[in-house]
Amino acid sequence: MAWTSPASPGWQRSAERAHARLSSGQPLPAGVQDPGFPRLRPVVHDSWIRSLGFHDDPSGAAARHGLSDPQLADVRRSHPLVSLMPVFDRLLVQPAKDTGLLVAVGDDAGHLLWVEGDTSVRNAAERMDFVPGADWSERSVGTSAPGTALVTGTGVQVSGAEHFSPEAHRWSCSAVPIHCPVTGRLLGVVDLTGHDDAVASHSLTLLRAAVAAAEAQLHVDALQAAARGHQLVLPSPRASSPATRLQVLGSAAGTLDGAAPARVLGGRHAEILTLLGWNRGGLGASELADLLFGDVGQLVSVRAEMARLRKALGPEAGRIGLESRPYRIGPAVTVDARDVLRHLGAGRHRQALAAYTGPVLPRSEAPGIIDIRGEVAGALRESMLNDADPDTLLDYLELPEAGTDVEGLRTALQVLPARSPHRSVVVARLQRLDAELA
């Protein structure tokens, strides 16, 4: 059977069946021709294999906001692709107006730097975090055109259920990597995202033509620089380096993931970095003392703890931008608890629940950590009870901290269908709790 476009019904039905089996825990066969598994295009199959190396479950794959606004602005100014944006605007952005397509330009690490297109389409894409600053590498979101094109080094099209993350199944995309014509270095990726039109037969041709024009412009720039006796300088943007991730959900000790190697933090050090990651503007010594000890006068203790933290981190302290006056850390450090709030703010309840692996530093008694813990847990509970679908609400109620949530159980009874088999389980839990309270 000749299935041409990735969006064709044949490929999509097959990809939907394959994704359902993958999500149910069935292993993905090593070969694309396995007769016992629905067919996938080779580029998709290979990408799914890689994606499973980063995510055990496709539902846990989602774009991460890897760049803060100040860092994004800094990278945009310094990235070599900034000089090519007029080329992309003329050849891609302007022709794509009012077509339901978005044009995205990302760096070589998978961070989206620019996303242009129709406002309503951009607003819809924001719900899956397809926004400037977001990380769309395979490590973050799994199979997608921009992330997979960066890995394969060739033009890629991904449609609907071929995406590893179910959050992206409503979308289709085509992407082509862009290289420096002088050094051959990978600079980034150019992407078209929308619905079926994004993977039409001419989409890759259009992208390749725009990338060829951009690379030709870089070559002209290099020749002109050489004629003036200069060398074309292509700075490596800070975004290409892996961001450092502070993981504090569900763990008594924090972890700096992205450090070399990953570093486990003692309780007090995890508290300090969490507080600094939550207060991006920085904290004075008295402010940090109040959040750590509940006493603004504990300045000597704060300075001693900061000295111990710097010694424990060693060279890593400079890489994460640990500074004094005020105390703060750099924008490249992300905190996993922020992902929960970000998903909730975008209405992604399932992703928020998947990201929430437990309370923030559950053993900490630092006043500032207690506030953050309550903020995250409270926002999750409020959103689950008021906005989440019944299945997501039931999964939330399985969390240890929701074991005695009578209001949550009663809410579940209100939203569950009358013939849902889950109703009897919820009623039994309510009856047990009522008996215990009585």
C-alpha positions in Angstrom: 0.0 0.0 0.0 1.4 3.4 -1.0 1.0 5.8 1.9 2.5 9.0 0.8 2.0 11.8 3.3 2.7 11.2 7.0 -0.8 12.6 7.6 -2.5 10.0 5.3 -5.2 8.0 7.1 -3.2 4.8 6.7 -0.1 6.0 8.4 -2.1 7.7 11.1 -4.3 4.7 11.9 -1.1 2.6 12.2 0.7 5.1 14.3 -2.4 5.4 16.6 -2.4 1.7 17.2 1.4 1.6 17.8 1.1 4.5 20.2 -1.7 2.8 22.1 0.4 -0.3 22.5 3.4 1.7 23.6 1.4 3.6 26.2 0.0 0.3 27.6 3.6 -0.9 28.3 4.1 -3.1 25.2 7.8 -2.9 24.2 8.7 -1.4 20.8 10.3 -4.0 18.6 13.9 -3.2 17.5 13.0 -3.7 13.8 10.5 -1.7 11.8 9.3 -4.8 10.0 8.0 -6.8 13.0 4.7 -8.3 11.8 3.3 -8.3 15.4 3.5 -4.5 15.7 1.7 -1.8 13.7 3.8 -0.2 11.0 5.8 3.0 11.6 7.9 5.0 9.2 11.6 4.2 9.8 12.4 7.7 10.9 9.6 7.6 13.4 10.4 4.2 14.7 14.1 5.1 15.3 13.1 8.3 17.0 10.7 6.4 19.3 13.5 4.1 20.3 15.7 7.0 21.2 12.8 8.7 23.0 12.2 5.6 25.2 15.8 6.1 26.4 14.6 9.4 28.0 11.0 8.6 28.9 9.5 5.3 30.2 6.0 6.5 29.4 5.1 8.8 26.4 2.7 10.7 28.7 5.7 12.0 30.7 7.3 13.6 27.6 6.6 17.3 27.4 8.4 20.4 26.3 10.4 22.1 29.1 10.8 25.8 29.4 14.6 25.7 29.3 15.3 29.4 28.9 14.1 32.2 31.1 13.1 35.5 29.4 16.4 37.2 30.1 18.4 34.3 28.9 16.2 34.0 25.8 16.8 37.7 25.0 20.6 37.2 25.5 20.7 34.1 23.3 18.7 35.8 20.5 21.2 38.7 20.5 24.2 36.5 20.3 23.0 33.6 18.2 24.4 33.4 14.6 20.9 32.8 13.3 19.7 36.3 14.3 21.3 37.7 11.1 19.2 35.3 9.0 15.8 36.2 10.5 15.1 38.6 7.6 15.6 35.8 5.2 13.3 33.5 7.0 10.7 36.3 7.4 10.7 37.0 3.7 10.6 33.3 2.5 8.6 31.6 5.3 6.9 33.9 7.8 5.2 36.3 5.3 4.0 33.6 2.9 2.7 31.6 5.9 0.4 34.4 7.1 -3.3 33.4 7.4 -2.4 29.8 6.4 -2.7 28.3 9.9 1.0 27.6 10.0 3.7 28.6 12.5 7.3 29.2 11.6 9.8 28.4 14.4 13.6 28.8 14.4 15.5 26.9 17.1 19.1 26.5 18.2 21.2 23.3 17.9 20.1 22.2 21.4 16.4 22.2 20.5 15.4 25.4 22.2 12.9 27.4 20.2 14.2 31.0 19.8 11.5 32.5 17.5 8.0 31.4 16.9 6.1 33.4 14.3 2.6 33.1 12.8 -1.1 33.6 13.1 -2.0 34.8 16.7 -4.8 32.3 17.2 -2.6 29.4 16.1 0.2 30.6 18.3 -2.2 30.7 21.2 -3.3 27.1 20.6 0.3 25.9 20.3 1.1 27.5 23.6 -1.0 24.9 25.3 1.7 22.3 24.4 4.5 24.9 25.3 5.4 25.5 21.6 6.8 28.9 22.6 10.1 30.7 22.5 12.4 29.4 25.2 10.9 25.9 25.3 13.1 22.8 24.8 11.8 20.7 21.9 14.7 18.3 21.7 14.1 14.6 21.7 15.5 14.4 25.2 12.6 16.7 26.4 9.6 16.0 24.2 10.5 12.9 22.3 9.8 12.6 18.5 9.0 15.9 16.8 10.2 17.4 13.5 12.5 20.0 15.1 14.1 17.7 17.7 14.4 14.7 15.3 15.8 16.8 12.5 18.6 17.9 14.8 19.4 14.3 15.6 19.3 13.0 12.1 20.8 16.0 10.4 18.2 15.9 7.6 14.7 17.2 6.8 12.0 15.4 8.8 8.2 15.4 8.8 6.2 14.2 11.8 2.4 14.1 11.8 -0.3 13.5 14.5 0.1 10.2 16.3 3.7 9.8 15.1 4.7 12.3 17.8 6.0 10.5 20.9 4.2 12.8 23.3 0.4 12.5 23.1 0.2 16.2 23.8 1.4 16.9 20.3 -1.0 14.5 18.5 -3.2 17.4 17.2 -0.3 18.8 15.3 1.9 18.1 12.3 5.4 19.6 11.6 8.2 19.6 9.1 11.8 20.8 9.9 15.1 21.2 8.3 18.5 21.7 10.1 20.7 24.6 9.1 24.5 24.4 9.0 27.4 26.9 8.7 28.5 26.6 5.1 32.1 27.4 6.2 32.7 25.1 9.1 29.8 22.6 8.6 28.8 23.2 12.2 25.1 22.6 13.1 23.6 25.9 13.9 19.9 25.1 14.5 16.7 24.1 12.9 13.8 25.8 11.0 10.3 24.3 11.4 6.8 24.6 10.0 4.1 23.6 12.5 0.3 23.4 12.0 -2.1 20.7 10.8 -2.0 18.5 7.7 -0.7 21.4 5.5 2.5 21.4 7.6 3.5 18.0 6.2 2.2 18.6 2.6 4.6 17.4 -0.2 5.8 20.9 -0.8 6.5 21.8 2.8 10.0 20.2 3.0 10.9 21.7 -0.4 9.9 25.2 0.9 11.9 24.8 4.0 15.0 23.4 2.2 14.9 26.4 -0.2 14.7 28.8 2.7 17.6 27.1 4.5 19.7 27.1 1.3 19.1 30.8 0.9 20.1 31.4 4.6 23.2 29.3 4.3 24.1 31.2 1.1 23.7 34.4 3.0 26.1 33.1 5.7 28.6 32.2 2.9 28.4 35.7 1.5 29.0 37.2 5.0 32.0 34.9 5.4 33.5 36.1 2.1 32.9 39.7 2.9 34.5 39.2 6.3 37.5 37.6 4.7 37.8 40.5 2.2 38.1 42.8 5.1 40.8 40.6 6.7 38.4 39.2 9.3 37.2 35.8 10.1 33.5 35.0 10.3 32.8 34.4 14.0 29.9 32.1 15.0 29.6 32.3 18.7 28.4 29.2 20.5 25.2 30.3 22.2 24.9 29.6 25.9 21.6 27.7 25.2 23.5 24.9 23.5 24.9 23.8 26.8 22.6 21.5 28.8 20.6 23.4 31.4 21.1 22.5 35.0 18.0 21.1 36.6 17.3 21.2 40.3 15.1 18.3 41.3 13.4 18.7 44.7 10.0 17.1 44.3 9.5 14.0 46.5 13.0 13.9 47.8 14.6 14.8 51.1 17.8 15.7 49.3 17.9 17.7 46.1 19.7 16.8 42.9 21.5 19.0 40.4 20.8 17.1 37.2 23.0 18.4 34.3 26.0 18.9 36.5 29.0 16.8 35.6 28.2 14.3 37.2 24.7 14.8 38.7 25.2 16.0 42.2 23.1 15.1 45.3 22.7 18.0 47.7 22.4 17.9 51.4 19.2 19.1 53.0 20.3 22.6 53.8 22.0 23.1 50.5 19.0 21.9 48.6 16.9 24.4 50.6 19.1 27.3 49.7 19.2 26.5 46.0 15.4 26.0 45.9 14.8 29.3 47.6 17.2 31.1 45.1 15.6 29.3 42.2 12.2 30.4 43.4 13.2 34.0 43.9 15.0 34.8 40.6 15.6 38.5 41.6 17.9 37.3 44.4 17.7 37.4 48.2 19.5 39.6 50.7 21.2 37.9 53.6 18.4 38.9 56.0 15.7 37.7 53.6 17.4 34.3 53.1 17.8 34.0 56.9 14.1 34.6 57.4 13.2 31.9 54.7 15.8 29.4 56.0 15.6 29.9 59.8 12.5 32.1 60.4 14.9 34.7 61.9 16.2 37.7 60.0 19.0 38.0 62.5 20.7 34.7 61.6 23.1 36.5 59.2 26.2 34.7 60.4 24.5 31.3 59.9 23.5 32.3 56.4 27.0 33.3 55.4 28.4 30.1 56.9 25.9 28.0 55.0 26.7 29.8 51.7 30.4 29.2 52.3 29.8 25.5 52.8 27.6 25.4 49.7 30.2 27.0 47.5 32.8 24.6 48.8 30.6 21.6 48.2 29.7 22.7 44.7 33.3 23.5 43.7 33.6 24.6 40.1 29.9 23.9 39.6 29.1 27.1 41.7 30.4 29.2 38.8 28.6 27.2 36.1 25.2 27.7 37.8 25.9 31.4 38.4 25.9 31.3 42.2 26.4 34.9 43.3 26.3 37.1 46.4 24.9 40.6 47.1 22.2 39.6 46.6 22.4 35.8 46.8 21.1 34.3 43.5 21.7 31.6 40.9 21.8 32.0 37.1 18.8 31.6 34.8 20.1 28.4 33.3 19.1 26.5 36.5 15.5 25.3 36.3 13.5 23.9 39.3 11.3 20.8 38.6 8.6 22.1 40.9 8.1 25.0 38.5 7.1 22.6 35.8 4.0 21.6 37.8 2.8 25.2 38.0 3.7 25.9 34.4 1.6 22.8 33.2 -1.3 23.9 35.4 -1.1 27.4 34.0 -1.4 26.0 30.5 -4.3 23.7 31.4 -2.2 20.6 31.1 -3.4 18.7 34.1 -2.2 15.2 33.1 1.3 16.6 32.5 1.3 18.5 35.8 0.3 15.3 37.7 3.0 13.3 35.9 5.6 16.0 36.8 4.6 16.0 40.5 6.6 13.2 42.0 5.9 14.3 45.6 6.0 17.3 47.9 8.9 19.8 47.7 11.7 18.6 50.0 9.1 16.9 52.3 11.4 16.7 55.3 12.4 20.4 55.3 11.1 22.6 58.1 12.5 25.8 56.6 9.7 28.4 56.5 10.4 29.4 52.9 10.4 25.7 51.8 7.1 25.1 53.6 5.6 28.0 51.7 6.8 26.7 48.3 5.6 23.2 49.2 2.2 24.5 50.1 2.1 26.7 47.0 2.8 23.8 44.6 0.7 21.2 46.4 -2.2 23.6 46.8 -2.2 24.7 43.2 -2.2 21.1 42.1 -5.1 20.1 44.3 -7.2 23.2 43.4 -6.7 22.6 39.7 -7.4 18.8 40.0 -10.6 19.4 41.9 -11.9 22.2 39.8 -10.7 21.6 36.2 -9.2 18.2 35.7 -11.1 15.4 33.8 -12.4 12.5 36.0 -9.6 10.1 35.2 -6.9 12.6 36.0 -8.7 13.5 39.2 -8.8 9.8 40.2 -5.1 9.5 39.6 -4.5 12.5 41.7 -6.5 11.0 44.6 -4.1 8.0 44.5 -1.3 10.3 45.7 -0.3 9.6 49.4 -1.1 13.2 50.4 -4.6 12.8 48.9 -5.4 9.6 50.8 -7.7 11.4 53.3 -9.0 14.1 51.0 -12.7 13.8 51.6 -13.6 16.8 49.5 -11.6 15.4 46.6 -13.4 12.1 46.8 -16.8 13.8 46.9 -15.8 15.9 43.9 -14.9 12.7 42.1 -18.4 11.3 42.8 -19.9 14.4 41.3 -17.9 14.3 38.0 -17.8 10.5 37.4 -20.4 9.1 35.0 -23.3 7.4 36.7 -22.3 3.9 35.5 -18.5 4.4 36.0 -17.0 1.3 37.7 -14.8 3.7 39.7 -17.8 5.0 41.7 -17.9 2.0 44.0 -14.2 2.3 44.9 -14.7 6.0 45.7 -17.7 5.3 47.8 -15.8 2.6 49.8 -13.0 5.0 50.5 -15.4 7.7 51.7 -17.2 5.2 54.0 -13.8 4.1 55.4 -12.7 7.7 56.1 -16.1 8.6 57.6 -15.8 5.6 60.0 -12.2 6.6 60.9 -13.2 10.2 61.6 -16.2 9.1 63.6 
